[in-house]
Amino acid sequence: MISSKPKVSIIVPVYNVENYVGKCLDSLVKQSYDNIEIIVVNDGSIDGSSAIIAGFASEYPQKVFSFEKSNGGLSDARNYGIDIATGDYFGFVDSDDYVSATMYEEMMSLAVKHSAEMVICNIQKVTGTGGVTQKLTQIPNMPEKIDLENHFSVFSDLSYFACNKLFNKNLFKNKRFKKGIHFEDIHLIPQLLLECKIIAQTQSFHYHYLERSDSISKSHTEKGLDILNAVEAVEQAFEKSRYAHQKEGLKGFQILEGVYTFLAYLAYVKEDHVFSEMSSKLDEYIKKRSIKTKDILRYNRFNTNYLLSLPLKKKIYYLLYFAKQKKLIRKLV
C-alpha cells in the first residue's frame, strides 16, 4: 500500500563514528513518522561503522539504505545523499547526534499545515550519557507560521544548522553544499532560506547535538576564514533574491555571522600569527561593508541586544576586541 503522506528522506553522512552511529540510526528507525527513507552515506570509514550500518540495513530493509563512497568530506557525502534521495522533503542528521521519536512527524505536519518550504525545531546539546548541557531555542517569540516578507528579522536571527531543519526538496533543485570548506551550513542554508516564502517552527527540542571533545569543531585554524567567505556567498544570493530590498536584515546577518560568529571562533585560535592574520581579514570585512562599531554594539537578536544577552566573559572579549585591545585579548584568552 502506497502511503498518502509526503515522503521524507533523512540523509546521514558517516565517517569513523563507530561509537555513535548506532544510537543515531536507532533514533531514526524508531521515528513515529512512517513514510521515510534513511540514506546512510558511508564516506570512506575505516573503523567499525560499516558493520553497524549493515546491521541496520539488514534489520530495516524498507527504511535504511546504505551507500559507500570514497572519503570526500561532509558536504560531498550530503550531496551524494541529495542526488539519490526520492523524498518530497529532506532532513540531515549528523551521525554522532540523535533525534526524538516524534521529530519528523511534527515537522512534516507543520510543513503540510502551513505549506512551509522549511521547518525548524530547537536543539539541545547533550553529553555522552544523555545529560543536557545547553538548550538552544531557535526562534523565540515568533508564530508557528512565519511569512518571511513580514518577518525578515528571522534572516539575521536564525542559527544556520542544517540538522534541525526539514527542507522541501525543490530548494535543492539548483543548490548543493559546497565541498572542501568548513562552515558549509552558513554558506548554503541562508541561501535556501532566501528561496522560501513561508517557514514554520516548533518550540520542541527534537535535535540532540552531542558535544564531543574530539570533534572537528574543536580544532580552530585559519579554516575559520571560511565563515567570511560563506557570508560573501550569501550576500551575492541576497542581491538576486526577492528580499533584496530588506537591507536591514542583510546587515544583521553580516554582523551576527561575519562579526560575532567569526570572533567566537577566533577566540580559540592558538597560534598568534594565525590570530593576527584572521583578525586583519575581519577588519577588512568590516571596513568593506561600512559596518560601524556602534552598529555591532547595538545589534539586536530576537528583539534583545545581543551583546548584553551574553555571559560576562564573552561580553568582555567582544568589548576588548571592538576597543582594539587585541594584545590584551591574547593575554587573557
C-alpha positions in Angstrom: 0.0 0.0 0.0 1.4 3.4 -1.0 1.3 6.0 1.7 -0.5 9.2 1.0 1.9 11.1 3.3 4.7 13.0 1.8 8.0 11.1 1.9 10.9 12.3 4.0 14.5 11.4 3.0 16.8 11.6 6.0 20.5 11.8 4.9 23.1 10.6 7.3 26.8 11.1 6.4 29.1 8.7 8.3 32.8 8.8 8.8 34.6 6.8 11.6 31.8 7.1 14.2 31.5 3.5 15.4 30.9 4.7 18.9 27.9 6.9 18.0 26.3 5.8 14.7 24.2 3.0 16.3 22.4 5.4 18.6 21.9 7.8 15.8 20.3 5.2 13.5 18.3 3.7 16.3 16.6 7.1 16.8 15.8 7.3 13.1 14.3 3.8 12.6 12.0 4.4 15.6 10.5 7.6 14.1 6.8 7.8 14.6 6.5 9.2 11.0 6.5 6.1 8.8 7.0 7.3 5.3 10.7 7.8 5.5 13.9 6.6 3.8 17.1 6.8 5.8 20.0 7.3 3.4 23.3 6.4 5.1 26.3 7.6 3.2 29.5 5.9 4.5 32.2 8.4 3.5 35.2 6.0 3.5 35.1 5.0 7.1 37.9 2.7 8.2 36.6 1.8 11.6 33.6 -0.4 12.6 31.0 1.9 11.2 30.3 -0.2 8.1 29.3 -3.3 10.1 26.9 -1.3 12.2 25.3 0.3 9.2 25.0 -3.1 7.5 23.2 -4.4 10.6 20.6 -1.7 10.5 20.1 -2.1 6.7 19.6 -5.8 7.2 17.1 -5.4 10.0 15.2 -2.5 8.4 15.4 -3.1 4.7 12.4 -0.9 3.9 13.8 2.1 5.8 17.6 2.0 5.9 19.6 2.3 2.6 23.3 2.0 2.8 25.8 3.6 0.3 29.6 3.6 0.3 31.9 6.1 -1.3 35.5 7.2 -1.0 36.1 9.9 1.5 35.2 13.3 0.3 34.1 15.2 3.4 30.7 16.2 4.9 29.4 18.3 2.1 30.3 15.7 -0.5 28.5 13.0 1.5 25.4 15.1 1.9 25.4 16.0 -1.8 25.7 12.3 -2.6 22.6 11.6 -0.5 20.7 14.5 -2.0 21.3 13.2 -5.5 19.8 9.8 -4.8 17.1 10.8 -2.4 13.5 10.2 -3.5 11.6 12.1 -0.8 9.4 15.1 -1.1 11.3 16.6 1.9 14.9 16.3 3.0 16.4 16.1 6.5 20.0 15.9 7.6 21.3 14.2 10.7 24.9 14.1 11.7 25.9 10.5 12.6 27.1 11.3 16.2 23.8 13.0 17.1 20.3 11.7 17.6 16.7 12.9 17.4 13.5 12.5 19.3 11.0 9.9 18.2 8.4 12.4 17.0 10.8 14.9 15.3 9.8 14.2 11.7 6.1 13.6 12.4 5.7 17.0 14.0 7.9 18.8 11.4 6.2 17.2 8.5 2.8 18.1 10.0 3.8 21.7 10.1 5.2 21.7 6.6 1.8 20.4 5.3 -0.3 22.6 7.6 1.4 25.8 6.5 2.7 24.9 3.1 6.1 25.7 4.5 9.3 25.2 2.4 11.4 24.9 5.6 10.6 23.8 9.1 12.8 24.4 12.1 13.0 22.8 15.6 15.0 23.6 18.7 18.3 21.9 19.6 19.8 20.7 22.9 23.4 19.9 23.5 24.0 16.7 25.3 26.8 14.7 26.8 27.7 11.1 26.0 25.5 10.0 28.9 22.5 12.0 27.7 22.8 14.9 30.1 21.6 18.2 28.7 24.3 20.9 28.8 22.5 23.7 26.9 19.2 24.4 25.3 19.3 26.3 22.0 16.0 28.0 21.3 15.9 28.9 17.6 13.2 31.4 17.0 11.6 32.5 20.3 8.6 35.0 20.3 7.6 34.2 16.8 4.5 32.4 15.5 4.4 28.8 14.3 3.9 30.0 10.7 6.4 32.7 9.6 5.8 34.8 6.5 9.4 35.9 5.6 8.4 39.1 3.9 6.7 40.3 7.0 9.2 38.8 9.5 12.5 39.1 7.7 14.4 39.7 11.0 14.5 35.8 11.1 17.2 36.0 8.4 19.6 37.6 10.8 18.3 35.9 14.0 18.4 32.3 12.8 21.2 29.8 13.6 22.1 28.2 10.3 22.4 24.5 11.3 21.3 22.0 8.6 20.4 19.3 11.0 17.4 20.8 12.9 15.5 21.6 9.8 13.2 19.9 7.2 13.5 21.2 3.6 11.2 21.0 0.6 13.2 19.1 -2.0 12.7 21.9 -4.5 15.1 24.1 -2.5 17.9 21.9 -3.7 16.9 22.0 -7.4 20.0 24.1 -8.2 21.9 24.2 -4.9 24.3 21.9 -3.1 26.6 22.1 -0.1 30.0 23.5 -1.1 32.8 20.9 -1.0 36.1 21.4 0.7 35.1 24.1 3.2 34.3 24.4 6.8 31.0 26.1 7.8 29.2 24.7 4.8 25.9 25.3 6.6 26.5 29.0 6.9 27.3 29.0 3.2 24.2 27.2 2.0 21.3 27.3 4.5 20.8 31.1 4.3 20.7 30.8 0.5 18.0 28.2 0.9 16.0 30.4 3.2 16.1 33.2 0.6 14.2 30.8 -1.7 11.4 30.4 0.8 8.2 32.4 1.3 6.8 30.6 4.3 8.7 28.7 7.0 7.4 27.1 10.1 8.7 26.2 13.5 8.2 24.1 16.6 9.5 25.0 20.0 10.1 21.3 20.7 13.8 20.4 21.4 13.8 17.5 18.9 17.5 17.5 17.9 20.2 16.2 20.3 23.6 17.6 19.5 26.4 15.5 21.0 29.3 17.6 22.3 32.5 15.6 21.5 35.9 16.5 22.7 37.4 15.0 19.5 35.0 16.9 17.2 36.4 18.8 14.2 34.8 21.9 15.6 37.3 21.8 18.4 40.2 22.5 16.1 40.5 26.2 15.4 42.7 27.2 12.5 42.7 29.6 9.5 39.8 27.5 8.2 37.7 29.9 10.2 38.1 32.3 7.3 35.5 30.1 5.5 32.9 31.9 7.7 33.7 35.2 5.9 33.7 33.5 2.5 30.3 32.0 3.4 28.9 35.4 4.2 30.1 36.8 0.9 28.4 34.0 -1.0 25.1 34.6 0.9 25.4 38.4 0.1 25.6 37.6 -3.6 22.5 35.3 -3.3 20.7 38.0 -1.3 21.1 40.6 -4.0 19.5 38.3 -6.6 16.6 37.2 -4.2 13.1 38.5 -3.7 14.3 40.0 -0.4 17.0 42.3 -1.9 15.1 45.3 -0.5 15.4 44.0 3.0 18.8 45.7 3.7 18.5 45.8 7.5 18.1 42.0 7.5 21.2 41.6 5.5 23.1 44.0 7.8 22.1 42.0 10.8 23.2 38.8 9.1 26.6 40.4 8.3 27.0 41.3 11.9 25.9 38.1 13.5 27.7 35.7 11.3 30.6 37.8 9.9 31.5 39.5 13.2 30.1 37.7 16.2 30.3 34.1 14.9 33.7 34.8 13.4 35.1 36.3 16.7 33.7 33.4 18.7 35.8 31.1 16.5 38.8 33.4 16.6 38.9 33.3 20.4 40.1 29.7 20.3 42.8 30.1 17.7 46.0 29.2 19.5 48.7 30.5 17.1 49.4 34.2 17.4 50.3 34.7 13.8 47.1 33.0 12.7 45.1 35.1 15.1 46.7 38.2 13.7 46.1 37.2 10.1 42.4 36.3 10.7 41.9 39.5 12.7 43.2 41.6 9.8 40.8 39.8 7.5 37.9 40.6 9.8 38.9 44.3 10.0 38.9 44.3 6.1 35.5 42.7 6.1 34.0 45.3 8.5 35.6 48.2 6.6 34.4 47.0 3.2 30.8 46.8 4.4 30.9 50.1 6.2 29.8 48.4 9.4 30.3 50.8 12.3 31.3 49.7 15.9 28.0 51.2 17.1 26.1 49.0 14.6 27.8 45.9 16.1 27.2 47.0 19.7 23.5 47.8 19.0 22.8 44.7 17.1 19.5 43.1 18.3 18.8 39.4 18.1 15.2 38.3 18.9 14.4 41.9 19.8 17.1 41.9 22.5 20.5 43.5 22.5 22.8 40.6 21.5 25.9 41.7 23.4 24.1 42.3 26.6 22.5 38.8 26.4 25.9 37.1 26.5 27.8 35.7 29.5 30.2 38.1 31.2 33.4 36.5 29.7 32.1 36.8 26.2 31.0 40.4 26.8 34.5 41.3 27.9 36.1 39.5 25.0 34.0 41.3 22.4 34.3 44.7 24.0 38.0 44.4 24.2 38.2 43.5 20.5 36.0 46.4 19.5 38.2 48.7 21.7 41.1 47.4 19.6 42.8 45.7 22.6 44.0 42.7 20.6 47.2 42.2 22.6 45.4 42.2 25.9 42.9 39.7 24.5 45.8 37.3 23.6 47.0 37.5 27.2 43.5 36.8 28.7 42.3 34.1 26.3 
